[in-house]
Amino acid sequence: MSEPTGTFLAESTPVPQEWLRTVLQLLPVGVVIVDTAGRLLAANAAARALWGQAALAGMRLERFGAFEAYWPGTGKRLRGEEWAVARTLRNRRTISNEEVDIVGKDGARRTILNSAAPLYSSGGRLVGAVNINVDITKRKATERAEFFVSEASRLLAESLDWETTLKAVARLATLEWADYCMVDVLGPDGVLHRLAVSAKDPRRQALLDQLLPFPPRTGSRSPLDRVFTRGKPVLIADIKPRWLDVVAREPEHRRLLEALAPRSSMLLPLAVGRRRFGLINLVSASPARRYTKHDLGYATEFARRAALAVESARLYREAREALRERDASAAMLEAFFAASPVGMGFVDPDVRYVRLNKVVAENNGIPLEKHLGLTPRELMGPAGGPIEDLLRKVLESEVAVVDDMVEYVAGQEPRTFLATYFPVRSGTELLGVGGVVREITEQRRMETHLRFLTDATTRLATSLDWRTTVRNVAELVVEQLADYCLVDMLGEDGEHLERVERRARDDALQAQLEKSMPFAPPPGAQTALRRVLETGRSELVVEVDEAALRAFAVNDAHREILEGLDPRSVMVVPLMARGRTLGVVSAATCSPTRRFSTRDLSQLEDLAWRAALAVDNALLYRKAELAVAARDEFVAVATHELRTPLSALHLQLSSLQRTVDKLPSDESERLGQGLQGALRQADRLTRLVSHLFDVARLGTGQMALELEAVELSSLVHALVARMEDALATAGCVAVVHADAPVVARADRPRVEQVLMNLLTNAMKYAPGLPVELYVERDGDRAVIAVRDWGPGIPPEARERIFERFTRNSGEHSRASLGLGLYISRQLARAHGGDLLVEAPPEGPGSRFVLHLPRWKKPSGAAPD
């Protein structure tokens, strides 16, 4: 434990310091004690292991932002003042168990529970705070694994088509558990067939699809075949090239495996009892993820459930065939009914229940034994009528009905089921109708919600005009959720609300809604809308009564209008984006039977969040658009106005130089030095204005290139010869590696401009050191590289130096506008190429690489 750098605790504390240090050292959770300035007083071993001694030693309130951490819900990085200990020091409140994702000293991402409590002296004076970090990374990983197994079980239970279900489970595995998943199933021919392949990265799916022809060969004694044959799961924690050699069936298979770069794998046999019928291969391609025995335990349970589901599906198919042999199939059918995760039943030719499982009874809300001998109509009354009619239709037509959607009202909300009914025969005798029913209520709700959000996202993204976005929000609310909708937006003063949109389901309601437009609640009004606006918290009024109407009304006139609208249930949610409240959305239903629920409120909040971001983006885009236009206009005008006087100044200075050259030598030398300095400054100013002019033309899309065949080797040699004096003045020696001709399709003056910028930078930042130029071919590209031996460019700055007006912070910061590299890259991209900077293969310095398209001769031209 580090020694404290200040007062450990108040002098009068009854707890001896050495005892406290011992306790802290033994605690398995990270404990950090800081003073009121956020400086480290003490930290135990667990805290040092989590954050690192160096980071803890440099702690200050103003440096808390250097600790990398993110809120799990939003992914937003914590600012320094958002850390629990900073807030505790600020407001003296205890903060308990805030979940935070952090990046520790080893660069690994962890999840912790972060708590903080104030420390007081015996006199009640705040002397610091205690921060406790509990690492719950493993627990979160376990939760994700358990979620996957649970979700996979749900998918397996929803379908009796096991091939489709296993494909869905393969896709699910790549969401939380694996980068690739491959499922092989034993076919009737006794050979393993690759049923499904799924990749987490959609861009890798096409490559993974090429593995479909390469399932493990049964009887080959390969590692995968041995797992299938023995029926035991196997963990390959670290995949080596030798493993790929053994697994690959042929060179093409080996090439595909190498391209997928597997790092770790779990091989899981699909087996029930001694019967083995498949193999699941879960693969991690992440260098940081290696499967463990802990992972293998969950994966084995997942494979067991998948195998049971496949086995259930097989039994179901066999049971349907076995209905033709009633006496032999009765026991199997009963067992299958009891074990099935979906509702199953059988009715005789009189449409009376003969057999069913407990799932059907639970769906109907009636005990199983009360079904037997009754028809659906006798059992459930009018609600069973549609079911009975459909069963009779199947009996008469002897044609199966597959996935018929049935809605059944049992309680406050309707439930939705998918029902499949099929005739059951034994030889020529029609025995009755079998049925399979599964509930999809929650799935339907989720599908409806996702369709709504998808439609909303698409419509909200169609315009960068915020008023159009607001209008789309109101229309979506009325189409999907409510009878009418109002949208109020904060004005530019940040206080007054402006009622900008209203939408109703019908014309009569719309006319009444128009009357409410002048009644946006003003600042200080004690209304529900102002409360939501000021607190940023949504409100749901399930049942609107007199008190609720008073809470919504601004005055008596407004209340009279509200009574005319007759709202029965209301939701009010804030429009919040990037920590700012932009306005509020109000939605109401006038139906005597419709009442909003928390699910409706969540749906409206999702829409409001997307709408707020769209509105905020539209406002920001408009501001940026105006700023960019103003800037480009200023640059264009300024450069145009400066070029003429600069040209005149340059001519006058050149004329004076010629006059001075005719004067006596002593006087000529003195005046000539001053004129040379003036000419250099005029040249520099001319270059700066030219750069600004190029920026203006690039910004307005007016930069035109005259493309032709340009031989780059001779261009580089000629340019180096032309800049020989400047290179000599800087003490730089240019070494050109350009022996073979390389022809590019380029604008010669613009390529020279780019290379002059790069050579000028090399002379400026690496004076007295050599500069190397390379001219090479790279496929369809011509490449020119300029390498200097200067101090180099940090990796984090290699993209930033190509931005406009980015200048070095050292002694050369005032020597330019920071436009040379920006213009050079834009010129390279205008050619269809690019300009990059990288670290040299060895030694110090930087290597700028210019890519240009090679010249392609017209068809029919003579070869080189």
Buried (B, 14 or more C-beta within 10 A) or exposed (E): BBEBBBEBBBEEBEEEEEEBBEEBEEEEBBBBBBBBEBBBBBBBBBBBBBBEBEBBEEBEBEEBBEBEBBBEEEEEEBEBEBBBBBBBBEEEEEBEEBBBBBEBBEEEEBBBBBBBBBBBBEEEEBBBBBBBBBBBBEEBBBEBBEBBBEBBBEBBBBBBEBEEBBBBBBBBBBEBBBBBBBBBBBEEEEEBBBBBBBBBEEEBBEBBBBBEEBBBEBEEEBBBBBBBBEBEBBBBBEBEEEBBEEBBBEEEBBEBBEEBBBBBBBBBBBBBEEEBBBBBBBBBBEEEBBBEEEBBEBBBBBBBBBBBBBBBBBBBEEBBEBBBEEEEBEEEBEEBBEEBBBBBBBBBEEBBBBBBBEBBBEBBEBEBEEBEEBBBBBBBEEBBEBBBEBBBEBBEEEEEBEEBEBEBEEEEEEBBBBBBBBBBEEEEEBBBBBBBBBBBBEBBBEEEBEEBBEEBBEBBEEBBEBBBBBBBBBBBBBBBBBBBBBBBBBEEEEEBBBBBBBBBBEEEBBEBBEBBBEBBBEEEBEBBBBBBBEEBEBBBBBEBEEEBBEBBBBEEEBBEBBEEBEBBBBBBBBBBBEEEBBBBBBBBBBEEEEBBBEEBBBBBBBBBBBBBBBBBBBBEEEEEEEEEEEBBEEBBEBBEEBBEEBEEBBEEBEEBBEEBEEEEEEEBEEBBEEBEEBBEEBEEBBBBBBBBBBBBBBBEEEBEBEBEEBBBBEBBBEBBEEBEEEBEEBEBEBEBEBEEEBBBBBBBEBBBBBBBBBBBBBBBBBEEBBBBBBBBBEEEBBBBBBBBBBEBBEEEEBEEBBEBEBBBEEEEEEEBBBBBBBBBBBBBEBBBBEBBBBBBEEEEBBBBBBBBBBBEEEEEEEEE
